[in-house]
């Protein structure tokens, strides 16, 4: 049975562009690595540079793209700027959904557990790791539903 093109609903160009931008943000391995680091708590650019072994300009470029997608937020504090996930629970849900799709298509892949159990803001410095959020509260991930 062929589908009549005249009976298809019109595409929403604005929604299509928004989804494309989000998926573009999640499709780049370095940006996924940045998100995994931020899932553990706030980081400064210099902390991400040290943890990831990348150039400052590379980390800044990826943080800028993630900020354009409203996935990360910047919080100035003195001469430093701290970056964090804007909606860690929502991002965890997207990552979990992606893992389920991958599982269904025959690929079992799991990103770091921090993305499944994002921290709730704590505001304490952890000098050893360069992160903020020493007191972490796990958020249920629904992982047992596969």
C-alpha positions, 0 to 999 in steps of 0.5 A: 500500500503506497502512501499518498504524499498529499496526505502526509502532514507538513513537516515543522521546520523549526522542530526539525532544526531543534532536534537536529541541533540536539542530535548534532550535540550528542553525535560528537564523541568529545562533546559526549565525553564533556557531558560525562565529566559534567555529570559528575559535577561542575567543572572549569575549562581548565579542569576539563582540559586536564582530565581530557588531555585536550587543548583549552580552545577545543574544550571551550569550543565544545562547551560553547556548542553544548551551551547553544543547545542549552545542555550546559550552563556557565556560572562565573565565580570570581575569575573562573567560570564553572560549567554544569549540566542544565537538566541532568535528569532529562539528559539521563533519560535521553541517554537511557533511551539511546541505550535501549535503542542501541540494545534493540538494534544489537549493540550493548553500549553504556556510557558512564554511570554518572549520566544515569545518576546525575548529582543534585547540586551541592555547592561544595568544592572538591579540590582533588578532582576540580569538581563542585558537588561533593555531596551527591544524591542519586536520581532514580534512572529506571535502568531495570526496565529493559 
